[in-house]
Amino acid sequence: MAIKTALITGASSGIGQAFAEELATSCTNLILVARSEDKLYRLAKQLKEKTSITVEVIIQDLTEPQAGQKVYDLVQDRGLTVDCLINNAGFGDYGPFAQRELSKQLEMIQLNVTVLVELTHLFLQQMQQQGEGSIINVASIAGFQSLPYLSTYAATKAFVLSFTEALWAENQEKGINCLALCPGPTESNFFEVADFPQSFESKSNSGLTSAQTVVKDALKALENNQSNVVTGGVANNLIVNSSRFFPREFLLKAVEKQFRA
């Protein structure tokens, strides 16, 4: 199914920007949402210069209460119809949970979970009325395994994975595809925003998957009507299936040692 108009949250960098650039090549009109005004308008200008698509920009801090409703209302006010929703915005926070700022944990839940549910609920109803549409919710391989020192982040991604797979099953006969995208470490500013120690960040940078590869894998999985896709090769697929072969306590202890600063 050709995507006519896609709304992408967190579109100013990383995977969100890669989605915008890839979809623009297939003549998909775009609605780009982020709080980084300069980056968003710069990207919109570049995409419009290279293609004949229309690009709408919505500047919105999605960590604010009812941010999803505000975005939805702006889309309706502009007379736009979204047939592909890509909930990409999100962030992590590294460190022992009790020593991290509570406000940042709650902002993470708002962005990674609450606004994702809000936008999905609003646009899914419209898609069901249209009898077609697609939703990509960006989870993570962290959604398959609890992560010490990234406890809230991993928990939010477990929610996104479970939530999206349930929607996939509910909407099979309604003409709507729902995909949980589960990347591993990807070229982005994730480690910087999550406040990883520099030594840890440098070590992790050696095995990063490009955002462009993640996006291509996601769009292929969406076309194949998969409920989830794990990107990043064989290693990441082994990681997400490790709990099938080892006791959870064993894995948690191993992961704790790996992620300890």
N, C-alpha and C positions, 0 to 999 in steps of 0.2 A: 504493500500500500504506500503510495507516494505521500509524503508529509507536506502539506500545504503551508501550515504556519506552526512554528514551534516556539514555546516559551521556555526560556532557560534561566534558572536562578544561579547566582554565583558565576555570571557569564564573563566577568572581566579578566579572568586569568585561569590557568590550569586546565582541568578537564572541561569546565564550562566554556572557556574560550575555544578549545579544540572542537567541541560540539558545534559551536556557532560557525566556525570556519569550514568544517566538513559539510554541514547541512547547507551552507550557502552555495557550495559547489553543485548541489543538486537542485538549485532554484527554490529552496525552502525559505519562505518569509520568516522573519525572526522577531521575537519580543525578548529583549535582553534586560535582565533584572539584576541589579547589584547596588551597593552603596558607594562604590568607587566611581564618582561621576566622570572624572577626567578620562580614566581608562575605558569606561563604557562608551563614551562618545567617540573616543579615538578609534575603538574597535568598530563601532557602527559606521563611521566614516570610511574606514578601510574596506569593509565588506561591501558597502554601497558603490564604492569606486571600482571594485573588481567585478561586480555582478549586477544584474538587473532587479534584484530582490528589494523588498521594502524592509526596513529595519526600524522597529520601534524601541525606544529606550524608556525604562522605568527606573528611576533612582529611588531605592527603598532599602532601609536598614531592616533586614528580616528578623533581627533579634528583638524588635519592638513588638509589644502585644498587638494582636490582630493585624499583623503585617500582611498575612496572606489575604485577608479580606480586602485590605486596601489595594493590593495588586490586582485582585480579581475585579474590583469595582472600576479601577482605571482601565482595564482591558475592555470591560463592558461599555464604559463611557466613550471609548474610542471606536466602538462598533467592530471589534475584532473577534474572530473565532479561532480558538486554539484547538488543533487536533493532535498535537503532541506536547505533553508537559514533561519537562526534564528538571526534576528536583535535584540539583547538584550542590547547592550551597551547603557548607558545613565546615566544621573545624574540630581539632582535637586539643588536648591539654595534657602535657606530660608531667608526671611526678606523683608522689604518694598522695592519695586522695585527701587525707585529713590536713595536708599541708598546702593544698592549692586553694585559691580563692573560691568561696562558695558562689559568688556572683558569676564567675566565669563558667562554673559547672551548670548553673541554671540557664545562662545564655546559650550554652552548647545544646542543652535539651530543647530550648525554644527553637534554635535554628535547625538542628539535626532531626528533630522529631516533630515538635508542635506545628511549625509553619509548613512542614512537609505534609502532615496529615490535613491541615487546613486547606492548602492549595489542591491537594489530591481530591478531597471531598467536593470542593466547589467545582473544579473542572471535570471531574468524573461524571457528575450528574449531567452536565451539558453534553459530554461525549455519549452517554447512554441515550439521551434524547436524539442525538444525531445518528446513532447506530454505528459509530466508528470512532476510532481514536487510539492513542497509545500513550503510555506513561512509563518513563524511565526514572526510577528512584535510585540515587547513587548510595549504595551501602559500602561494604568493604569486606576484605577477607577477615577483618577483625570481628565481623558479625558472626563468625562461626566459632570463635574461641574467646573466652574471657581474657583480658589483657591487664595484668598488674601494671600500674603506673600509667595506664590509659583506660582506667576502669569505666569512667562515664562515657568516654568516646566509644569504646567497644560495645557497651550496653546499648547506646543509641543506634549503632549500626546493626546489632542483633534485632532490635525492634524493626528497623527499616526492612531488613531481609524477610522477617516473618510476616510483617504487614503486607509487603508487596506480593509475596507468594500467595497469600490468602486472596488478595484482589485478583491476581492472575486466574485463580480457580473460579472465583465468583463471576468473572466477566468473559469466560470462554465462549459463551453463546450470545454475547452482546456485541460482538465485533470490535472488542477493545483488547489490546495487548498490554500487559503490565510486566515490566522487567526490573528485577533487582540487579543492578550493576555492582559487582564486587571486585574492585581492583585491589592489587597489592600496592606496595610502594611505587609511587608515580611521580614523574617530574612535575613539581608544583612547589608552592611555598608552604606546604603542610608542616614540615619539620620546624620551620622558622616560627610560624604562627603558634604551633603547639609548644614552643619553648623547650625543644630538645637540647641537651648539652651538645656543644659544637663537635666534640669527639664522636658522639653517637651519630650525629647528622652526617659527618664526613664518611663514616663507615657505611651508612645506609645508602649514600648517594651512588655507590658503585653498582647497585643492582636495580636501578630505577627503570620502570617501563615508561615510554613516552606517552604523553596524554593523547597524542594522535592515534597510537596503537590501541589504547583503551577504548577510544570512541569508535574506531572501525570495528572492533570486536563487539561492542555494545550494539551497534546498528545492525550487524549481521545476526546477532542473537535475537534482536527484536523482530527482524524479518522472519526468523525461524520460529517465532512465538515461544521462545524459552521463558521459563519463569525466573531464572537467574543465570548469570554468566560470571565466571571467575576469570579474570584477565591476568596476564603476566606469566603464562607458561606452565610447565609441568610442576615446578617447585611450589607455586601457589596452590595448585590443585591438590598436591600432597598435603600441604599445610591444613587446608580446610577439611580434609578427610581424616586427619590424624586422630580425632576423637573416636573414630570407629575402631581403632586398633590399640589405643592406650587408655588407661584409667584417667579420668579428668584431673585427679589430684596430682598424678605424675606429670601431666602436661602443664598444669598451673605452676608447679615448682620449677620446671624447666624454663617456662616462659618468664617467670619472675627473675631468674638468674640472667637470662638473656637481655631483659629490658632494664635491669637495675643499673643506675648510673655509676 
